[in-house]
């Protein structure tokens, strides 16, 4: 058997689990050879889940000997099947995917919940008149194209499960606001929950909906949800897990989840199981972004098939007012058992034709590395700047520090928390890695040094890690303080000069917390691309390492670039950038297979 590519951080846990599985196999009277095969397979699948996969393929472990490995594993007494899972630690499905039992169970439970939502009956349709009024502004801008925002709302009104994928500027927030208007007009008492994986994404969702709702009547605006919750807060974190689950469901009629591409398999399962069977579920995200840090690429898999049946297209035509002949979805990337539930928003309303950011994002999405580099070389000042010298570290530090000049100015002048927070929110440095000279830790250390030096006498105690203007990223949920992973605060002096960290609140105010009370946190001048998901900034500096790495993929580069609203500076060597754009992130999973398996008994 081939040895898995083991990473040091995962080796201890994986080795312990492998020894446990091997001893269990021996206790089941397996031969030493079979027990050793179990050991290696258990170690490989444990490492795979730590690296974001849900399962491993036997062919990747044993090559041409996969059939023999399958036979040995099934004879070991510690590997179950979907038909007979038992209490075994490992599960092997019919397509030679090997799972930790817990992750196979998550996949099967999530598939069952999704198909339950898909099978649910639709609410009475709302008059197409309202949809026509809400999306009247799109007609002139689309020039005869089908309005997929309008179709997406009609689809969400038609059924109980809708997956909407679109990049920045494609109108996901506008779609949600108009969907909320339809739901509220249809039933003013409906209970709607808005959620996102991180505090920052939840706050941005609340702000964006408030901004886009100006065109709605006051009667509807007054009933819009006042706040979006982090998923952990919505479900209620307890020492034993979540307060809300299948046995204690949320008291809601509608759940709308933004930035759903950040949902890992476990969290997606726990969230959707806590939604009442009668409720409507809408998942919003960008299928081309990075998947969750934890195991799974749930949103990308659920978004794979935007096809619509003829019957659905006819119903959407009546509901949306868009002729059925113009409701022609793009081809699926992979066939799915989720039918009539997925919409891809592709028309960009934010960027004007010829926008550098939009063109670069499209080239990255296609994985066209040669054309992307050629375009970058000729891009000029169209909102995109490429510095191709991989050794340009001093230039990186100079430009990065210059980007925080508005924050430094606001802190020096004693500006209020709102002004300092707004200054910081305009700009960010995004790194692909944590370690090395171009990683988050080194960049934050250098920017901290420069910032404190520029503060001069305002930096009261150079021996303390705390200083005015220090941006802080929360790394761990703290329900007592109502702080959650991804929340960002700014360190500022109070009236007496004592430093505290201020966090923006949903009502527009700020809450100050003493530094010693904070949960795990880090300085946030620079952050990883993963941590930046759910956020947008006017200007972004993207920093790739000087050497090639397997973590550099087109999804990472695309996610980094699309955090910018106005401009992006990309520091990366040509070879590193080319390889990253050409490489697509791969997450091994069987969710689509579980959907098909679950659907068969229902057919």
C-alpha positions as CSV (number, residue, x, y, z in Angstrom):
1,X,0.0,0.0,0.0
2,X,1.2,3.5,-0.7
3,X,1.8,5.7,2.3
4,X,-0.3,8.8,2.5
5,X,1.4,12.2,2.3
6,X,1.5,12.9,6.1
7,X,2.0,16.4,7.5
8,X,3.6,16.8,10.9
9,X,0.7,18.6,12.6
10,X,-1.6,15.7,11.8
11,X,0.7,12.8,12.3
12,X,0.2,12.3,16.1
13,X,-3.5,12.1,16.0
14,X,-3.5,10.0,12.8
15,X,-0.9,7.6,14.2
16,X,-2.9,7.1,17.5
17,X,-6.1,6.4,15.6
18,X,-4.3,4.0,13.2
19,X,-2.9,2.0,16.1
20,X,-6.3,1.9,17.7
21,X,-7.8,0.5,14.5
22,X,-5.0,-2.0,14.0
23,X,-5.5,-3.3,17.6
24,X,-9.3,-3.6,17.0
25,X,-8.7,-5.6,13.8
26,X,-6.4,-8.0,15.6
27,X,-9.0,-8.4,18.3
28,X,-11.4,-9.4,15.5
29,X,-9.0,-12.2,14.5
30,X,-7.7,-10.4,11.5
31,X,-4.3,-11.5,10.2
32,X,-1.3,-9.3,11.0
33,X,-1.1,-8.3,7.3
34,X,-4.8,-7.3,7.2
35,X,-4.4,-5.4,10.5
36,X,-1.4,-3.6,9.0
37,X,-3.5,-2.7,6.0
38,X,-6.2,-1.3,8.4
39,X,-3.5,0.7,10.2
40,X,-2.2,2.4,7.0
41,X,-5.7,3.1,5.7
42,X,-6.9,4.5,9.0
43,X,-3.8,6.7,9.2
44,X,-4.4,8.0,5.6
45,X,-8.1,8.8,6.1
46,X,-7.4,10.5,9.4
47,X,-4.8,12.8,7.8
48,X,-7.1,13.4,4.8
49,X,-9.9,14.7,7.0
50,X,-7.4,17.0,8.7
51,X,-6.5,18.3,5.3
52,X,-10.1,19.1,4.3
53,X,-11.1,15.9,2.6
54,X,-14.1,13.9,3.7
55,X,-12.8,10.6,2.5
56,X,-10.0,8.9,0.5
57,X,-10.1,6.8,-2.6
58,X,-8.7,3.3,-2.3
59,X,-7.0,3.8,-5.7
60,X,-5.0,6.7,-4.2
61,X,-3.9,4.4,-1.4
62,X,-3.2,1.2,-3.3
63,X,-3.2,2.0,-7.1
64,X,-3.8,-1.2,-9.1
65,X,-4.1,-3.2,-5.8
66,X,-7.2,-1.3,-4.7
67,X,-9.5,-4.4,-5.2
68,X,-7.2,-6.4,-2.9
69,X,-7.2,-3.7,-0.3
70,X,-11.0,-3.5,-0.4
71,X,-11.3,-7.2,0.2
72,X,-8.8,-7.0,3.1
73,X,-10.5,-4.0,4.7
74,X,-14.0,-5.6,4.5
75,X,-12.6,-8.8,6.1
76,X,-10.9,-7.0,8.9
77,X,-14.0,-6.6,11.1
78,X,-13.4,-2.8,11.6
79,X,-14.7,-1.5,8.3
80,X,-18.4,-1.3,7.6
81,X,-20.4,-0.5,4.5
82,X,-23.3,1.9,3.9
83,X,-25.7,-1.1,4.0
84,X,-24.2,-2.5,7.2
85,X,-22.3,0.4,9.0
86,X,-22.5,-1.1,12.5
87,X,-20.3,0.6,15.0
88,X,-17.1,0.2,13.0
89,X,-14.6,3.1,13.0
90,X,-14.3,3.1,9.2
91,X,-16.9,2.9,6.3
92,X,-16.1,1.9,2.8
93,X,-18.8,2.7,0.1
94,X,-19.5,1.0,-3.2
95,X,-17.3,3.4,-5.1
96,X,-14.2,2.6,-2.9
97,X,-14.4,5.8,-0.8
98,X,-13.0,5.2,2.6
99,X,-14.4,7.3,5.5
100,X,-14.1,7.8,9.2
101,X,-17.5,6.6,10.4
102,X,-18.5,10.1,11.7
103,X,-17.9,11.8,8.4
104,X,-19.9,9.2,6.4
105,X,-22.7,9.7,8.9
106,X,-22.6,13.5,8.3
107,X,-22.8,13.0,4.6
108,X,-25.8,10.6,4.8
109,X,-27.6,12.8,7.3
110,X,-27.0,16.0,5.2
111,X,-28.2,14.3,2.0
112,X,-31.4,13.1,3.8
113,X,-32.1,16.6,5.1
114,X,-31.5,18.3,1.7
115,X,-33.8,15.9,-0.1
116,X,-36.4,16.3,2.6
117,X,-36.3,20.0,1.8
118,X,-36.4,19.4,-1.9
119,X,-39.4,17.1,-1.6
120,X,-41.3,19.6,0.5
121,X,-44.3,21.2,-1.1
122,X,-44.1,24.8,-2.2
123,X,-46.0,27.7,-0.6
124,X,-48.7,29.4,-2.6
125,X,-47.0,31.5,-5.3
126,X,-46.9,35.2,-5.0
127,X,-48.2,37.4,-7.9
128,X,-45.6,38.0,-10.6
129,X,-46.6,41.7,-10.4
130,X,-44.4,42.2,-7.3
131,X,-41.4,40.5,-8.8
132,X,-41.8,42.7,-11.9
133,X,-41.8,45.8,-9.7
134,X,-38.9,44.8,-7.5
135,X,-36.6,43.9,-10.5
136,X,-37.8,46.7,-12.8
137,X,-34.4,48.4,-12.6
138,X,-32.6,45.3,-14.0
139,X,-34.4,45.2,-17.3
140,X,-32.6,48.2,-18.9
141,X,-29.2,47.0,-17.6
142,X,-29.6,43.5,-18.9
143,X,-30.5,44.5,-22.5
144,X,-32.8,41.5,-23.1
145,X,-30.9,38.9,-21.1
146,X,-32.8,36.7,-18.7
147,X,-32.9,38.2,-15.2
148,X,-31.5,35.4,-13.1
149,X,-31.9,37.4,-9.9
150,X,-35.6,37.5,-10.6
151,X,-35.6,33.8,-11.5
152,X,-33.7,32.9,-8.3
153,X,-36.4,34.6,-6.2
154,X,-39.1,32.8,-8.1
155,X,-37.3,29.5,-7.5
156,X,-37.0,30.2,-3.8
157,X,-40.7,31.0,-3.6
158,X,-41.5,27.8,-5.5
159,X,-39.7,25.4,-3.3
160,X,-38.2,24.9,0.2
161,X,-34.5,24.6,-0.9
162,X,-32.6,27.0,-3.1
163,X,-28.9,27.3,-3.7
164,X,-27.7,30.6,-5.2
165,X,-24.1,30.9,-6.4
166,X,-22.6,34.1,-7.7
167,X,-19.4,36.1,-7.6
168,X,-19.0,39.6,-6.2
169,X,-21.2,42.1,-7.9
170,X,-23.7,39.6,-9.3
171,X,-26.5,40.8,-7.0
172,X,-26.8,38.1,-4.3
173,X,-27.8,40.8,-1.7
174,X,-30.3,42.4,-4.0
175,X,-31.8,39.0,-4.7
176,X,-32.1,38.3,-0.9
177,X,-33.7,41.7,-0.2
178,X,-36.3,41.2,-2.9
179,X,-36.9,37.6,-1.7
180,X,-37.4,38.9,1.8
181,X,-39.9,41.5,0.5
182,X,-41.9,38.8,-1.3
183,X,-41.9,36.5,1.8
184,X,-43.0,39.3,4.1
185,X,-45.8,40.5,1.7
186,X,-46.9,36.9,1.4
187,X,-46.9,36.4,5.2
188,X,-46.1,39.4,7.3
189,X,-45.7,37.1,10.4
190,X,-43.1,34.8,8.9
191,X,-40.1,34.2,11.1
192,X,-36.9,34.7,9.1
193,X,-33.4,34.0,10.4
194,X,-30.3,35.4,8.6
195,X,-27.0,33.7,9.3
196,X,-23.4,33.5,8.2
197,X,-20.4,31.4,9.3
198,X,-18.4,34.3,10.8
199,X,-19.2,37.4,12.8
200,X,-17.7,39.6,10.0
201,X,-19.8,38.0,7.3
202,X,-23.0,38.3,9.5
203,X,-22.3,42.0,10.1
204,X,-21.7,42.6,6.4
205,X,-24.9,40.8,5.6
206,X,-26.9,43.0,8.0
207,X,-25.3,46.2,6.6
208,X,-25.8,45.1,3.0
209,X,-29.4,44.3,3.4
210,X,-30.1,47.5,5.2
211,X,-28.4,49.5,2.3
212,X,-30.3,47.6,-0.4
213,X,-33.7,47.9,1.2
214,X,-34.2,51.6,0.6
215,X,-36.5,51.0,-2.3
216,X,-39.0,48.9,-0.3
217,X,-42.2,50.2,1.3
218,X,-41.9,51.1,5.0
219,X,-44.4,48.3,5.9
220,X,-41.9,45.8,4.5
221,X,-38.7,47.5,5.7
222,X,-40.0,47.5,9.3
223,X,-40.4,43.7,9.2
224,X,-37.0,42.9,7.8
225,X,-34.7,41.0,10.2
226,X,-32.7,43.5,12.2
227,X,-29.7,41.3,12.6
228,X,-27.8,38.4,11.0
229,X,-26.4,35.8,13.4
230,X,-23.3,33.7,13.3
231,X,-24.3,30.1,12.8
232,X,-22.8,29.2,16.2
233,X,-24.8,31.9,17.9
234,X,-28.0,31.0,16.0
235,X,-27.7,27.3,17.1
236,X,-26.6,28.2,20.7
237,X,-23.2,26.9,21.7
238,X,-23.2,24.8,24.9
239,X,-20.5,22.7,26.5
240,X,-22.1,19.6,24.9
241,X,-22.6,21.0,21.4
242,X,-25.5,23.0,20.1
243,X,-28.7,23.8,21.9
244,X,-30.7,23.6,18.6
245,X,-30.7,20.3,16.7
246,X,-33.2,17.9,15.0
247,X,-34.9,17.3,18.3
248,X,-34.9,21.0,19.3
249,X,-35.4,22.8,16.0
250,X,-35.2,26.6,15.5
251,X,-38.4,28.5,15.7
252,X,-38.2,29.8,12.2
253,X,-40.1,29.7,8.8
254,X,-37.1,30.8,6.7
255,X,-33.4,30.4,7.0
256,X,-31.1,32.4,4.7
257,X,-27.3,31.6,5.0
258,X,-24.8,33.9,3.4
259,X,-21.2,33.0,2.5
260,X,-22.3,29.3,2.5
261,X,-19.1,28.3,0.7
262,X,-17.5,28.5,4.2
263,X,-19.7,25.8,5.5
264,X,-17.9,22.5,6.3
265,X,-19.7,19.2,6.3
266,X,-20.2,18.9,10.0
267,X,-21.5,22.4,10.5
268,X,-23.8,22.2,7.4
269,X,-25.3,19.0,8.7
270,X,-25.9,20.4,12.2
271,X,-27.3,23.6,10.9
272,X,-29.8,22.1,8.4
273,X,-30.9,19.4,10.8
274,X,-31.9,22.2,13.2
275,X,-34.2,23.8,10.6
276,X,-37.9,22.7,10.9
277,X,-39.0,20.4,8.0
278,X,-41.6,23.0,7.0
279,X,-39.2,25.9,6.7
280,X,-37.6,27.3,3.6
281,X,-33.8,27.1,3.2
282,X,-31.8,29.5,1.0
283,X,-28.0,29.1,0.7
284,X,-26.0,31.9,-0.8
285,X,-22.3,31.8,-1.8
286,X,-19.7,31.6,-4.5
287,X,-18.9,28.1,-5.8
288,X,-15.5,29.3,-7.1
289,X,-14.3,30.5,-3.7
290,X,-12.2,28.6,-1.3
291,X,-14.0,25.8,0.5
292,X,-14.2,25.6,4.3
293,X,-11.1,25.2,6.3
294,X,-12.6,22.0,7.9
295,X,-13.6,18.9,5.9
296,X,-15.8,19.2,2.9
297,X,-16.7,21.5,0.0
298,X,-20.4,21.4,0.6
299,X,-21.5,24.5,-1.2
300,X,-19.5,23.8,-4.4
301,X,-21.0,20.3,-4.5
302,X,-24.6,21.5,-4.0
303,X,-24.0,24.2,-6.7
304,X,-22.8,21.7,-9.3
305,X,-26.0,21.2,-11.2
306,X,-28.1,24.3,-12.1
307,X,-30.3,22.4,-14.6
308,X,-34.1,22.9,-14.5
309,X,-36.8,20.5,-15.6
310,X,-39.3,21.6,-18.2
311,X,-42.0,21.6,-15.6
312,X,-40.0,23.9,-13.3
313,X,-39.1,26.3,-16.1
314,X,-42.8,26.6,-17.0
315,X,-43.7,27.4,-13.4
316,X,-40.9,29.9,-13.1
317,X,-42.0,31.6,-16.3
318,X,-45.5,32.1,-14.8
319,X,-44.1,33.3,-11.5
320,X,-41.3,35.5,-12.7
321,X,-42.7,36.8,-15.9
322,X,-39.5,35.6,-17.8
323,X,-40.5,33.5,-20.8
324,X,-39.6,29.9,-20.4
325,X,-37.6,29.9,-23.7
326,X,-35.2,32.4,-22.0
327,X,-34.8,30.4,-18.8
328,X,-31.8,28.4,-20.1
329,X,-29.4,27.5,-17.3
330,X,-25.7,26.7,-18.0
331,X,-24.5,23.2,-18.2
332,X,-23.9,21.3,-15.0
333,X,-20.3,20.6,-13.9
334,X,-21.5,17.4,-12.4
335,X,-25.0,15.8,-12.3
336,X,-26.8,16.0,-9.0
337,X,-29.9,14.5,-7.4
338,X,-30.8,18.1,-6.4
339,X,-33.1,19.1,-9.2
340,X,-34.8,22.5,-9.7
341,X,-32.9,24.0,-6.7
342,X,-29.8,25.8,-8.0
343,X,-29.2,29.1,-9.7
344,X,-25.9,30.6,-10.9
345,X,-25.8,34.4,-11.0
346,X,-23.3,35.5,-13.7
347,X,-24.1,39.0,-14.8
348,X,-21.9,41.5,-12.9
349,X,-23.7,44.7,-11.9
350,X,-20.9,46.1,-9.8
351,X,-18.1,46.5,-12.3
352,X,-18.4,48.4,-15.6
353,X,-17.5,46.6,-18.8
354,X,-13.7,46.4,-19.0
355,X,-13.2,46.5,-15.3
356,X,-9.8,45.1,-14.4
357,X,-10.9,43.3,-11.3
358,X,-13.8,41.6,-13.2
359,X,-11.6,40.5,-16.1
360,X,-8.8,39.2,-13.8
361,X,-11.4,37.2,-11.7
362,X,-12.9,35.7,-14.8
363,X,-9.4,34.6,-16.1
364,X,-8.6,33.0,-12.8
365,X,-12.0,31.2,-12.7
366,X,-11.2,29.6,-16.0
367,X,-7.8,28.5,-14.9
368,X,-6.2,30.2,-17.9
369,X,-2.8,30.9,-16.3
370,X,-1.0,32.0,-19.5
371,X,-3.7,34.4,-20.5
372,X,-4.0,35.7,-17.0
373,X,-0.3,36.5,-16.8
374,X,-0.3,38.1,-20.2
375,X,-3.3,40.2,-19.1
376,X,-1.6,41.2,-15.9
377,X,1.5,42.3,-17.7
378,X,-0.6,44.7,-19.8
379,X,-3.2,45.7,-17.3
380,X,-1.7,49.1,-16.5
381,X,-3.7,50.9,-13.8
382,X,-7.1,49.4,-14.3
383,X,-7.5,48.7,-10.6
384,X,-5.0,45.9,-10.8
385,X,-1.2,46.1,-10.1
386,X,1.1,43.1,-10.4
387,X,4.6,43.1,-8.9
388,X,6.1,39.9,-10.4
389,X,9.5,40.1,-8.5
390,X,9.1,37.3,-5.9
391,X,11.9,38.9,-3.8
392,X,10.3,42.3,-3.6
393,X,9.8,42.1,0.2
394,X,10.8,45.7,1.0
395,X,8.4,47.0,-1.6
396,X,5.7,44.8,-0.1
397,X,6.3,46.3,3.4
398,X,6.3,49.9,2.1
399,X,3.1,49.5,0.2
400,X,1.4,47.5,2.9
401,X,2.2,50.2,5.5
402,X,1.1,53.0,3.2
403,X,-2.3,51.3,3.0
404,X,-2.8,51.8,6.7
405,X,-2.0,55.5,6.6
406,X,-5.7,56.5,7.1
407,X,-5.9,54.3,10.2
408,X,-2.7,55.8,11.6
409,X,-4.0,59.3,10.9
410,X,-7.3,58.6,12.6
411,X,-5.6,57.2,15.7
412,X,-3.1,60.1,16.0
413,X,-5.9,62.6,15.8
414,X,-7.9,60.9,18.5
415,X,-10.8,60.1,16.2
416,X,-13.8,58.2,17.5
417,X,-14.2,54.5,17.2
418,X,-16.5,54.7,14.1
419,X,-13.9,56.7,12.1
420,X,-11.0,54.5,13.1
421,X,-13.0,51.3,12.3
422,X,-14.0,52.7,8.9
423,X,-10.4,53.6,8.1
424,X,-9.2,50.1,8.9
425,X,-12.0,48.4,7.0
426,X,-11.0,50.0,3.7
427,X,-7.7,48.1,3.3
428,X,-6.2,44.7,4.1
429,X,-3.1,42.6,3.4
430,X,-4.0,39.0,2.5
431,X,-1.4,36.3,2.7
432,X,-1.6,32.7,1.4
433,X,0.4,31.3,4.3
434,X,1.2,32.0,8.0
435,X,4.9,31.2,8.0
436,X,7.9,32.5,6.2
437,X,8.9,36.1,5.2
438,X,5.7,36.6,3.2
439,X,3.4,34.9,5.7
440,X,0.8,36.5,8.1
441,X,3.1,36.3,11.2
442,X,6.1,38.0,9.6
443,X,4.0,40.7,7.8
444,X,2.0,41.5,11.0
445,X,5.3,41.8,13.0
446,X,6.8,44.2,10.5
447,X,3.7,46.3,10.2
448,X,3.3,46.4,14.0
449,X,6.9,47.6,14.3
450,X,6.3,50.4,11.7
451,X,3.0,51.4,13.2
452,X,4.3,51.7,16.7
453,X,7.3,53.6,15.6
454,X,5.0,56.0,13.7
455,X,2.8,56.4,16.9
456,X,5.8,57.8,18.8
457,X,4.8,59.1,22.2
458,X,1.2,57.7,21.7
459,X,2.6,54.2,22.2
460,X,2.6,54.3,26.0
461,X,4.5,51.1,26.8
462,X,6.6,49.5,24.1
463,X,6.9,46.4,26.3
464,X,3.2,45.7,26.1
465,X,1.6,44.0,23.1
466,X,-1.2,46.6,23.2
467,X,-1.0,50.0,21.5
468,X,-3.5,52.5,20.1
469,X,-4.7,51.4,16.7
470,X,-3.8,47.7,17.0
471,X,-6.3,45.7,15.0
472,X,-7.4,42.4,16.5
473,X,-8.9,39.3,14.9
474,X,-10.8,37.0,17.3
475,X,-9.9,33.4,16.8
476,X,-12.3,31.5,19.1
477,X,-15.9,31.8,20.0
478,X,-16.8,33.3,23.4
479,X,-20.6,33.3,23.9
480,X,-20.3,35.0,27.2
481,X,-18.6,38.1,25.6
482,X,-20.7,37.6,22.4
483,X,-17.5,37.5,20.4
484,X,-17.0,35.0,17.7
485,X,-14.3,33.6,15.4
486,X,-13.7,36.3,12.7
487,X,-14.8,39.3,14.7
488,X,-12.5,42.3,14.3
489,X,-11.8,45.1,16.8
490,X,-9.6,48.1,17.1
491,X,-7.6,49.0,20.2
492,X,-8.3,52.5,21.3
493,X,-7.9,54.6,24.5
494,X,-10.9,55.5,26.6
495,X,-11.5,58.8,28.3
496,X,-9.0,58.0,31.0
497,X,-6.4,56.8,28.5
498,X,-6.8,53.1,29.3
499,X,-6.7,50.8,26.2
500,X,-9.7,48.7,25.3
501,X,-10.7,46.8,22.1
502,X,-13.8,48.2,20.5
503,X,-16.1,46.0,18.3
504,X,-18.8,47.3,16.0
505,X,-22.3,46.2,16.9
506,X,-25.4,45.5,14.8
507,X,-27.1,48.7,15.9
508,X,-24.2,50.8,14.6
509,X,-22.6,51.4,18.1
510,X,-19.4,50.0,19.5
511,X,-18.7,47.8,22.5
512,X,-15.4,48.1,24.4
513,X,-13.7,45.1,26.0
514,X,-10.6,45.1,28.2
515,X,-7.7,43.3,26.4
516,X,-7.2,40.6,29.2
517,X,-10.8,39.5,28.7
518,X,-10.4,38.7,25.0
519,X,-10.6,35.1,23.8
520,X,-7.7,33.8,21.6
521,X,-6.8,36.6,19.1
522,X,-4.1,37.9,16.8
523,X,-3.0,41.2,15.2
524,X,-4.9,41.7,12.0
525,X,-3.0,44.1,9.7
526,X,-2.5,41.0,7.6
527,X,-4.8,37.9,7.5
528,X,-4.9,34.7,5.6
529,X,-7.1,34.5,2.5
530,X,-9.2,31.9,4.3
531,X,-9.8,34.3,7.2
532,X,-10.8,37.0,4.8
533,X,-13.8,35.1,3.4
534,X,-17.0,36.9,4.1
535,X,-15.3,40.3,4.0
536,X,-14.7,42.9,1.4
537,X,-12.3,45.9,1.3
538,X,-11.9,48.8,-1.0
539,X,-8.3,48.0,-1.6
540,X,-6.4,44.7,-1.1
541,X,-2.7,43.7,-1.2
542,X,-2.4,40.0,-2.0
543,X,0.9,38.4,-1.1
544,X,1.9,34.9,-2.3
545,X,5.0,33.0,-1.1
546,X,8.2,33.1,-3.1
547,X,8.1,29.3,-3.6
548,X,5.5,27.1,-5.0
549,X,3.2,25.3,-2.6
550,X,0.4,22.8,-2.9
551,X,-2.0,25.1,-1.0
552,X,-1.7,27.7,-3.8
553,X,-4.7,27.1,-6.0
554,X,-6.9,29.2,-8.4
555,X,-9.7,29.2,-5.7
556,X,-7.3,30.8,-3.3
557,X,-6.1,33.5,-5.8
558,X,-9.7,34.1,-6.9
559,X,-10.9,34.5,-3.4
560,X,-8.1,36.9,-2.5
561,X,-8.6,39.1,-5.6
562,X,-12.4,39.2,-5.2
563,X,-12.1,40.6,-1.7
564,X,-11.4,44.0,-3.4
565,X,-14.0,46.5,-4.5
566,X,-11.8,49.0,-6.1
567,X,-8.2,47.9,-6.5
568,X,-5.8,45.0,-5.9
569,X,-2.0,44.8,-5.7
570,X,-0.7,41.3,-6.4
571,X,2.8,40.4,-5.2
572,X,3.8,37.1,-6.7
573,X,6.5,35.6,-8.9
574,X,5.3,34.6,-12.4
575,X,6.0,30.9,-11.9
576,X,4.3,30.7,-8.5
577,X,1.2,32.7,-9.8
578,X,1.0,30.6,-13.0
579,X,1.0,27.3,-11.1
580,X,-1.5,28.6,-8.6
581,X,-4.0,29.6,-11.3
582,X,-3.6,26.4,-13.1
583,X,-4.1,24.2,-10.0
584,X,-7.7,23.6,-8.8
585,X,-8.3,22.7,-5.2
586,X,-9.6,19.1,-4.9
587,X,-11.7,17.9,-2.0
588,X,-12.5,14.2,-1.9
589,X,-16.1,13.7,-1.0
590,X,-19.2,11.5,-1.7
591,X,-22.0,13.9,-0.9
592,X,-23.4,13.7,-4.5
593,X,-23.3,9.9,-4.3
594,X,-25.1,10.0,-0.9
595,X,-27.8,12.3,-2.5
596,X,-28.4,9.8,-5.3
597,X,-28.5,6.9,-2.8
598,X,-31.0,8.7,-0.6
599,X,-33.2,9.6,-3.5
600,X,-33.6,6.1,-4.9
601,X,-35.9,4.9,-2.1
602,X,-37.9,8.1,-2.4
603,X,-38.4,7.7,-6.2
